[in-house]
Amino acid sequence: MDGVRIVVPFDSLVESVLSLGPQEKLRLWRILYEQIAQWEEELLEEDPVVRAEIQEAREAYLRGDYVTIEEYIARTRKR
């Protein structure tokens, strides 16, 4: 099913958002938050530095060179 695309000036969009009630604003905020988080994740996955760090972490894990969260907590409590 094809959707209909409309063009709304940004200022009109802002005015519409400002006129929303608290529950509607919260719903919109959640939608935007999810979209931004997804976009950030995709952006990070494309970053060569981040990709190298992820690969390095995976290799360390396969070598057994890691600390479980329980071990980390136990170590920090001893200090």
Gaussian input, Z-matrix of N, CA and C with variables (Angstrom, degrees):
# hf/3-21g

backbone

0 1
 N
 C     1     B1
 C     2     B2     1     A1
 N     3     B3     2     A2     1     D1
 C     4     B4     3     A3     2     D2
 C     5     B5     4     A4     3     D3
 N     6     B6     5     A5     4     D4
 C     7     B7     6     A6     5     D5
 C     8     B8     7     A7     6     D6
 N     9     B9     8     A8     7     D7
 C    10    B10     9     A9     8     D8
 C    11    B11    10    A10     9     D9
 N    12    B12    11    A11    10    D10
 C    13    B13    12    A12    11    D11
 C    14    B14    13    A13    12    D12
 N    15    B15    14    A14    13    D13
 C    16    B16    15    A15    14    D14
 C    17    B17    16    A16    15    D15
 N    18    B18    17    A17    16    D16
 C    19    B19    18    A18    17    D17
 C    20    B20    19    A19    18    D18
 N    21    B21    20    A20    19    D19
 C    22    B22    21    A21    20    D20
 C    23    B23    22    A22    21    D21
 N    24    B24    23    A23    22    D22
 C    25    B25    24    A24    23    D23
 C    26    B26    25    A25    24    D24
 N    27    B27    26    A26    25    D25
 C    28    B28    27    A27    26    D26
 C    29    B29    28    A28    27    D27
 N    30    B30    29    A29    28    D28
 C    31    B31    30    A30    29    D29
 C    32    B32    31    A31    30    D30
 N    33    B33    32    A32    31    D31
 C    34    B34    33    A33    32    D32
 C    35    B35    34    A34    33    D33
 N    36    B36    35    A35    34    D34
 C    37    B37    36    A36    35    D35
 C    38    B38    37    A37    36    D36
 N    39    B39    38    A38    37    D37
 C    40    B40    39    A39    38    D38
 C    41    B41    40    A40    39    D39
 N    42    B42    41    A41    40    D40
 C    43    B43    42    A42    41    D41
 C    44    B44    43    A43    42    D42
 N    45    B45    44    A44    43    D43
 C    46    B46    45    A45    44    D44
 C    47    B47    46    A46    45    D45
 N    48    B48    47    A47    46    D46
 C    49    B49    48    A48    47    D47
 C    50    B50    49    A49    48    D48
 N    51    B51    50    A50    49    D49
 C    52    B52    51    A51    50    D50
 C    53    B53    52    A52    51    D51
 N    54    B54    53    A53    52    D52
 C    55    B55    54    A54    53    D53
 C    56    B56    55    A55    54    D54
 N    57    B57    56    A56    55    D55
 C    58    B58    57    A57    56    D56
 C    59    B59    58    A58    57    D57
 N    60    B60    59    A59    58    D58
 C    61    B61    60    A60    59    D59
 C    62    B62    61    A61    60    D60
 N    63    B63    62    A62    61    D61
 C    64    B64    63    A63    62    D62
 C    65    B65    64    A64    63    D63
 N    66    B66    65    A65    64    D64
 C    67    B67    66    A66    65    D65
 C    68    B68    67    A67    66    D66
 N    69    B69    68    A68    67    D67
 C    70    B70    69    A69    68    D68
 C    71    B71    70    A70    69    D69
 N    72    B72    71    A71    70    D70
 C    73    B73    72    A72    71    D71
 C    74    B74    73    A73    72    D72
 N    75    B75    74    A74    73    D73
 C    76    B76    75    A75    74    D74
 C    77    B77    76    A76    75    D75
 N    78    B78    77    A77    76    D76
 C    79    B79    78    A78    77    D77
 C    80    B80    79    A79    78    D78
 N    81    B81    80    A80    79    D79
 C    82    B82    81    A81    80    D80
 C    83    B83    82    A82    81    D81
 N    84    B84    83    A83    82    D82
 C    85    B85    84    A84    83    D83
 C    86    B86    85    A85    84    D84
 N    87    B87    86    A86    85    D85
 C    88    B88    87    A87    86    D86
 C    89    B89    88    A88    87    D87
 N    90    B90    89    A89    88    D88
 C    91    B91    90    A90    89    D89
 C    92    B92    91    A91    90    D90
 N    93    B93    92    A92    91    D91
 C    94    B94    93    A93    92    D92
 C    95    B95    94    A94    93    D93
 N    96    B96    95    A95    94    D94
 C    97    B97    96    A96    95    D95
 C    98    B98    97    A97    96    D96
 N    99    B99    98    A98    97    D97
 C   100   B100    99    A99    98    D98
 C   101   B101   100   A100    99    D99
 N   102   B102   101   A101   100   D100
 C   103   B103   102   A102   101   D101
 C   104   B104   103   A103   102   D102
 N   105   B105   104   A104   103   D103
 C   106   B106   105   A105   104   D104
 C   107   B107   106   A106   105   D105
 N   108   B108   107   A107   106   D106
 C   109   B109   108   A108   107   D107
 C   110   B110   109   A109   108   D108
 N   111   B111   110   A110   109   D109
 C   112   B112   111   A111   110   D110
 C   113   B113   112   A112   111   D111
 N   114   B114   113   A113   112   D112
 C   115   B115   114   A114   113   D113
 C   116   B116   115   A115   114   D114
 N   117   B117   116   A116   115   D115
 C   118   B118   117   A117   116   D116
 C   119   B119   118   A118   117   D117
 N   120   B120   119   A119   118   D118
 C   121   B121   120   A120   119   D119
 C   122   B122   121   A121   120   D120
 N   123   B123   122   A122   121   D121
 C   124   B124   123   A123   122   D122
 C   125   B125   124   A124   123   D123
 N   126   B126   125   A125   124   D124
 C   127   B127   126   A126   125   D125
 C   128   B128   127   A127   126   D126
 N   129   B129   128   A128   127   D127
 C   130   B130   129   A129   128   D128
 C   131   B131   130   A130   129   D129
 N   132   B132   131   A131   130   D130
 C   133   B133   132   A132   131   D131
 C   134   B134   133   A133   132   D132
 N   135   B135   134   A134   133   D133
 C   136   B136   135   A135   134   D134
 C   137   B137   136   A136   135   D135
 N   138   B138   137   A137   136   D136
 C   139   B139   138   A138   137   D137
 C   140   B140   139   A139   138   D138
 N   141   B141   140   A140   139   D139
 C   142   B142   141   A141   140   D140
 C   143   B143   142   A142   141   D141
 N   144   B144   143   A143   142   D142
 C   145   B145   144   A144   143   D143
 C   146   B146   145   A145   144   D144
 N   147   B147   146   A146   145   D145
 C   148   B148   147   A147   146   D146
 C   149   B149   148   A148   147   D147
 N   150   B150   149   A149   148   D148
 C   151   B151   150   A150   149   D149
 C   152   B152   151   A151   150   D150
 N   153   B153   152   A152   151   D151
 C   154   B154   153   A153   152   D152
 C   155   B155   154   A154   153   D153
 N   156   B156   155   A155   154   D154
 C   157   B157   156   A156   155   D155
 C   158   B158   157   A157   156   D156
 N   159   B159   158   A158   157   D157
 C   160   B160   159   A159   158   D158
 C   161   B161   160   A160   159   D159
 N   162   B162   161   A161   160   D160
 C   163   B163   162   A162   161   D161
 C   164   B164   163   A163   162   D162
 N   165   B165   164   A164   163   D163
 C   166   B166   165   A165   164   D164
 C   167   B167   166   A166   165   D165
 N   168   B168   167   A167   166   D166
 C   169   B169   168   A168   167   D167
 C   170   B170   169   A169   168   D168
 N   171   B171   170   A170   169   D169
 C   172   B172   171   A171   170   D170
 C   173   B173   172   A172   171   D171
 N   174   B174   173   A173   172   D172
 C   175   B175   174   A174   173   D173
 C   176   B176   175   A175   174   D174
 N   177   B177   176   A176   175   D175
 C   178   B178   177   A177   176   D176
 C   179   B179   178   A178   177   D177
 N   180   B180   179   A179   178   D178
 C   181   B181   180   A180   179   D179
 C   182   B182   181   A181   180   D180
 N   183   B183   182   A182   181   D181
 C   184   B184   183   A183   182   D182
 C   185   B185   184   A184   183   D183
 N   186   B186   185   A185   184   D184
 C   187   B187   186   A186   185   D185
 C   188   B188   187   A187   186   D186
 N   189   B189   188   A188   187   D187
 C   190   B190   189   A189   188   D188
 C   191   B191   190   A190   189   D189
 N   192   B192   191   A191   190   D190
 C   193   B193   192   A192   191   D191
 C   194   B194   193   A193   192   D192
 N   195   B195   194   A194   193   D193
 C   196   B196   195   A195   194   D194
 C   197   B197   196   A196   195   D195
 N   198   B198   197   A197   196   D196
 C   199   B199   198   A198   197   D197
 C   200   B200   199   A199   198   D198
 N   201   B201   200   A200   199   D199
 C   202   B202   201   A201   200   D200
 C   203   B203   202   A202   201   D201
 N   204   B204   203   A203   202   D202
 C   205   B205   204   A204   203   D203
 C   206   B206   205   A205   204   D204
 N   207   B207   206   A206   205   D205
 C   208   B208   207   A207   206   D206
 C   209   B209   208   A208   207   D207
 N   210   B210   209   A209   208   D208
 C   211   B211   210   A210   209   D209
 C   212   B212   211   A211   210   D210
 N   213   B213   212   A212   211   D211
 C   214   B214   213   A213   212   D212
 C   215   B215   214   A214   213   D213
 N   216   B216   215   A215   214   D214
 C   217   B217   216   A216   215   D215
 C   218   B218   217   A217   216   D216
 N   219   B219   218   A218   217   D217
 C   220   B220   219   A219   218   D218
 C   221   B221   220   A220   219   D219
 N   222   B222   221   A221   220   D220
 C   223   B223   222   A222   221   D221
 C   224   B224   223   A223   222   D222
 N   225   B225   224   A224   223   D223
 C   226   B226   225   A225   224   D224
 C   227   B227   226   A226   225   D225
 N   228   B228   227   A227   226   D226
 C   229   B229   228   A228   227   D227
 C   230   B230   229   A229   228   D228
 N   231   B231   230   A230   229   D229
 C   232   B232   231   A231   230   D230
 C   233   B233   232   A232   231   D231
 N   234   B234   233   A233   232   D232
 C   235   B235   234   A234   233   D233
 C   236   B236   235   A235   234   D234

   B1=1.4448
   B2=1.5294
   B3=1.3062
   B4=1.4542
   B5=1.5195
   B6=1.3400
   B7=1.4525
   B8=1.5162
   B9=1.2882
   B10=1.4577
   B11=1.5156
   B12=1.3100
   B13=1.4595
   B14=1.5198
   B15=1.3108
   B16=1.4617
   B17=1.5213
   B18=1.2974
   B19=1.4550
   B20=1.5221
   B21=1.3341
   B22=1.4622
   B23=1.5228
   B24=1.3138
   B25=1.4630
   B26=1.5370
   B27=1.3159
   B28=1.4589
   B29=1.5263
   B30=1.3139
   B31=1.4743
   B32=1.5244
   B33=1.3236
   B34=1.4692
   B35=1.5185
   B36=1.3132
   B37=1.4606
   B38=1.5255
   B39=1.3190
   B40=1.4683
   B41=1.5237
   B42=1.3136
   B43=1.4674
   B44=1.5261
   B45=1.3193
   B46=1.4670
   B47=1.5185
   B48=1.3236
   B49=1.4675
   B50=1.5208
   B51=1.3253
   B52=1.4647
   B53=1.5226
   B54=1.3099
   B55=1.4633
   B56=1.5316
   B57=1.3214
   B58=1.4661
   B59=1.5212
   B60=1.3154
   B61=1.4572
   B62=1.5206
   B63=1.3273
   B64=1.4647
   B65=1.5358
   B66=1.3164
   B67=1.4687
   B68=1.5253
   B69=1.3254
   B70=1.4640
   B71=1.5240
   B72=1.3365
   B73=1.4653
   B74=1.5234
   B75=1.3171
   B76=1.4605
   B77=1.5193
   B78=1.3089
   B79=1.4751
   B80=1.5299
   B81=1.3248
   B82=1.4607
   B83=1.5232
   B84=1.3314
   B85=1.4644
   B86=1.5216
   B87=1.3330
   B88=1.4644
   B89=1.5228
   B90=1.3163
   B91=1.4688
   B92=1.5286
   B93=1.3255
   B94=1.4627
   B95=1.5227
   B96=1.3240
   B97=1.4604
   B98=1.5263
   B99=1.3297
   B100=1.4671
   B101=1.5210
   B102=1.3178
   B103=1.4607
   B104=1.5258
   B105=1.3207
   B106=1.4639
   B107=1.5180
   B108=1.3216
   B109=1.4638
   B110=1.5245
   B111=1.3132
   B112=1.4650
   B113=1.5315
   B114=1.3059
   B115=1.4583
   B116=1.5255
   B117=1.3437
   B118=1.4615
   B119=1.5185
   B120=1.3302
   B121=1.4556
   B122=1.5266
   B123=1.3101
   B124=1.4668
   B125=1.5229
   B126=1.3198
   B127=1.4540
   B128=1.5245
   B129=1.3327
   B130=1.4581
   B131=1.5199
   B132=1.3316
   B133=1.4584
   B134=1.5223
   B135=1.3194
   B136=1.4574
   B137=1.5248
   B138=1.3216
   B139=1.4610
   B140=1.5278
   B141=1.3460
   B142=1.4628
   B143=1.5290
   B144=1.3207
   B145=1.4690
   B146=1.5233
   B147=1.3177
   B148=1.4629
   B149=1.5229
   B150=1.3159
   B151=1.4702
   B152=1.5260
   B153=1.3358
   B154=1.4626
   B155=1.5231
   B156=1.3362
   B157=1.4673
   B158=1.5245
   B159=1.3202
   B160=1.4630
   B161=1.5182
   B162=1.3319
   B163=1.4645
   B164=1.5229
   B165=1.3109
   B166=1.4658
   B167=1.5310
   B168=1.3152
   B169=1.4664
   B170=1.5235
   B171=1.3164
   B172=1.4679
   B173=1.5229
   B174=1.3239
   B175=1.4641
   B176=1.5234
   B177=1.3222
   B178=1.4660
   B179=1.5200
   B180=1.3148
   B181=1.4662
   B182=1.5227
   B183=1.3269
   B184=1.4671
   B185=1.5278
   B186=1.3338
   B187=1.4721
   B188=1.5265
   B189=1.3070
   B190=1.4627
   B191=1.5138
   B192=1.3104
   B193=1.4606
   B194=1.5311
   B195=1.3199
   B196=1.4579
   B197=1.5231
   B198=1.3200
   B199=1.4579
   B200=1.5217
   B201=1.3223
   B202=1.4618
   B203=1.5234
   B204=1.3034
   B205=1.4659
   B206=1.5235
   B207=1.3249
   B208=1.4661
   B209=1.5248
   B210=1.3368
   B211=1.4679
   B212=1.5255
   B213=1.3114
   B214=1.4577
   B215=1.5249
   B216=1.3179
   B217=1.4636
   B218=1.5203
   B219=1.3288
   B220=1.4645
   B221=1.5261
   B222=1.3085
   B223=1.4738
   B224=1.5263
   B225=1.3193
   B226=1.4603
   B227=1.5232
   B228=1.3111
   B229=1.4717
   B230=1.5232
   B231=1.3239
   B232=1.4646
   B233=1.5198
   B234=1.3235
   B235=1.4771
   B236=1.4684
   A1=108.90
   A2=117.25
   A3=122.51
   A4=110.21
   A5=115.02
   A6=119.90
   A7=110.31
   A8=115.25
   A9=122.10
   A10=107.46
   A11=116.28
   A12=120.70
   A13=108.61
   A14=115.37
   A15=119.81
   A16=108.32
   A17=116.35
   A18=122.01
   A19=107.36
   A20=115.06
   A21=120.63
   A22=107.12
   A23=118.39
   A24=119.76
   A25=109.95
   A26=115.28
   A27=120.03
   A28=111.90
   A29=117.40
   A30=120.31
   A31=111.46
   A32=116.57
   A33=120.29
   A34=110.62
   A35=115.52
   A36=119.94
   A37=110.55
   A38=116.43
   A39=120.79
   A40=110.10
   A41=117.32
   A42=120.55
   A43=111.03
   A44=116.00
   A45=120.09
   A46=111.01
   A47=116.24
   A48=120.08
   A49=110.01
   A50=116.74
   A51=120.08
   A52=112.29
   A53=116.70
   A54=119.70
   A55=113.01
   A56=117.44
   A57=120.51
   A58=111.10
   A59=115.57
   A60=120.95
   A61=110.02
   A62=117.11
   A63=121.22
   A64=113.73
   A65=117.75
   A66=120.39
   A67=111.36
   A68=116.26
   A69=120.16
   A70=110.88
   A71=116.69
   A72=120.54
   A73=110.35
   A74=116.44
   A75=120.38
   A76=110.59
   A77=116.98
   A78=121.23
   A79=110.42
   A80=116.08
   A81=120.64
   A82=110.74
   A83=116.86
   A84=121.31
   A85=110.44
   A86=117.76
   A87=121.06
   A88=111.29
   A89=116.51
   A90=120.33
   A91=110.08
   A92=116.49
   A93=120.31
   A94=111.54
   A95=116.93
   A96=121.24
   A97=110.49
   A98=117.16
   A99=120.97
   A100=111.25
   A101=116.57
   A102=120.78
   A103=111.30
   A104=117.20
   A105=121.20
   A106=110.26
   A107=117.75
   A108=121.01
   A109=110.64
   A110=116.79
   A111=120.74
   A112=110.09
   A113=116.76
   A114=121.55
   A115=110.71
   A116=117.23
   A117=121.13
   A118=111.08
   A119=116.62
   A120=120.96
   A121=110.64
   A122=116.66
   A123=120.67
   A124=110.59
   A125=116.68
   A126=121.36
   A127=110.68
   A128=116.25
   A129=120.35
   A130=111.88
   A131=116.36
   A132=119.88
   A133=111.73
   A134=117.67
   A135=121.77
   A136=112.48
   A137=118.00
   A138=122.81
   A139=109.42
   A140=118.67
   A141=120.74
   A142=113.26
   A143=117.63
   A144=120.35
   A145=109.89
   A146=116.76
   A147=121.11
   A148=109.97
   A149=116.69
   A150=119.97
   A151=110.78
   A152=117.41
   A153=121.18
   A154=110.56
   A155=117.09
   A156=120.56
   A157=111.21
   A158=117.00
   A159=120.68
   A160=109.95
   A161=116.62
   A162=120.51
   A163=110.70
   A164=116.70
   A165=121.49
   A166=110.40
   A167=116.90
   A168=120.90
   A169=110.86
   A170=117.40
   A171=120.61
   A172=111.13
   A173=116.44
   A174=120.37
   A175=110.84
   A176=117.43
   A177=121.08
   A178=110.00
   A179=116.85
   A180=121.09
   A181=110.51
   A182=116.55
   A183=120.03
   A184=111.67
   A185=117.12
   A186=121.25
   A187=111.58
   A188=117.07
   A189=120.58
   A190=112.12
   A191=116.53
   A192=122.50
   A193=109.66
   A194=115.23
   A195=120.44
   A196=108.99
   A197=115.59
   A198=122.46
   A199=106.91
   A200=116.78
   A201=119.24
   A202=108.90
   A203=116.37
   A204=120.07
   A205=110.63
   A206=116.13
   A207=119.75
   A208=110.96
   A209=116.75
   A210=120.44
   A211=110.71
   A212=116.36
   A213=120.92
   A214=110.84
   A215=116.59
   A216=120.91
   A217=110.30
   A218=116.51
   A219=120.35
   A220=110.65
   A221=117.27
   A222=121.15
   A223=111.56
   A224=116.60
   A225=118.85
   A226=111.74
   A227=117.28
   A228=120.02
   A229=111.69
   A230=116.91
   A231=121.07
   A232=111.55
   A233=117.28
   A234=120.81
   A235=112.03
   D1=126.79
   D2=178.65
   D3=-83.38
   D4=141.47
   D5=178.00
   D6=-94.58
   D7=172.47
   D8=177.16
   D9=-105.13
   D10=129.37
   D11=178.89
   D12=-102.19
   D13=133.25
   D14=176.70
   D15=-125.08
   D16=155.47
   D17=177.45
   D18=-107.31
   D19=122.16
   D20=179.50
   D21=-120.37
   D22=123.72
   D23=176.65
   D24=-57.07
   D25=142.10
   D26=-175.98
   D27=-57.51
   D28=-42.13
   D29=179.47
   D30=-59.99
   D31=-37.68
   D32=177.36
   D33=-66.72
   D34=-38.42
   D35=177.59
   D36=-63.26
   D37=-44.22
   D38=178.85
   D39=-61.49
   D40=-44.54
   D41=178.38
   D42=-59.78
   D43=-40.96
   D44=179.07
   D45=-63.77
   D46=-42.40
   D47=179.66
   D48=-64.24
   D49=-41.66
   D50=-179.94
   D51=-63.35
   D52=-26.64
   D53=-178.97
   D54=-85.88
   D55=-6.03
   D56=179.75
   D57=-70.16
   D58=155.34
   D59=173.94
   D60=-79.26
   D61=168.93
   D62=-177.41
   D63=-56.38
   D64=-43.11
   D65=-178.79
   D66=-65.83
   D67=-40.05
   D68=178.91
   D69=-67.61
   D70=-38.83
   D71=177.42
   D72=-64.30
   D73=-41.22
   D74=178.63
   D75=-63.21
   D76=-42.08
   D77=178.16
   D78=-62.42
   D79=-44.47
   D80=178.37
   D81=-63.42
   D82=-42.88
   D83=178.97
   D84=-58.88
   D85=-43.49
   D86=179.57
   D87=-63.05
   D88=-42.56
   D89=178.59
   D90=-62.01
   D91=-47.60
   D92=179.86
   D93=-63.81
   D94=-41.29
   D95=179.57
   D96=-59.19
   D97=-46.18
   D98=178.97
   D99=-61.60
   D100=-43.93
   D101=-179.18
   D102=-64.72
   D103=-43.13
   D104=179.86
   D105=-66.62
   D106=-42.46
   D107=178.89
   D108=-61.40
   D109=-42.37
   D110=178.72
   D111=-64.15
   D112=-43.53
   D113=179.28
   D114=-62.13
   D115=-44.45
   D116=178.91
   D117=-61.63
   D118=-41.96
   D119=179.59
   D120=-62.34
   D121=-44.97
   D122=178.57
   D123=-63.29
   D124=-40.06
   D125=179.28
   D126=-63.66
   D127=-43.88
   D128=179.07
   D129=-63.87
   D130=-40.68
   D131=-179.19
   D132=-64.11
   D133=-25.11
   D134=178.74
   D135=-84.89
   D136=-16.72
   D137=-178.02
   D138=-71.04
   D139=122.77
   D140=-177.85
   D141=-60.66
   D142=-34.76
   D143=179.31
   D144=-66.38
   D145=-45.58
   D146=179.42
   D147=-64.31
   D148=-42.64
   D149=178.84
   D150=-60.14
   D151=-41.06
   D152=178.44
   D153=-64.92
   D154=-40.87
   D155=178.93
   D156=-65.12
   D157=-39.50
   D158=177.99
   D159=-64.20
   D160=-44.39
   D161=179.19
   D162=-62.15
   D163=-42.59
   D164=178.66
   D165=-61.61
   D166=-42.28
   D167=179.35
   D168=-65.43
   D169=-40.45
   D170=178.21
   D171=-63.48
   D172=-42.48
   D173=178.94
   D174=-64.45
   D175=-41.16
   D176=177.90
   D177=-62.29
   D178=-41.10
   D179=178.71
   D180=-62.03
   D181=-45.09
   D182=-179.80
   D183=-63.74
   D184=-31.09
   D185=176.50
   D186=-77.35
   D187=-9.93
   D188=-176.62
   D189=84.02
   D190=13.68
   D191=-177.45
   D192=-91.39
   D193=72.77
   D194=-179.94
   D195=-154.36
   D196=167.09
   D197=178.50
   D198=-124.49
   D199=132.47
   D200=177.02
   D201=-72.42
   D202=161.32
   D203=179.83
   D204=-62.52
   D205=-35.31
   D206=178.44
   D207=-64.50
   D208=-41.95
   D209=178.04
   D210=-64.98
   D211=-41.41
   D212=179.86
   D213=-62.04
   D214=-45.46
   D215=179.68
   D216=-63.21
   D217=-43.41
   D218=179.45
   D219=-61.14
   D220=-41.19
   D221=179.87
   D222=-66.24
   D223=-41.61
   D224=-177.30
   D225=-72.21
   D226=-27.12
   D227=178.36
   D228=-72.91
   D229=-27.30
   D230=-179.42
   D231=-71.76
   D232=-20.86
   D233=-176.26
   D234=-77.13

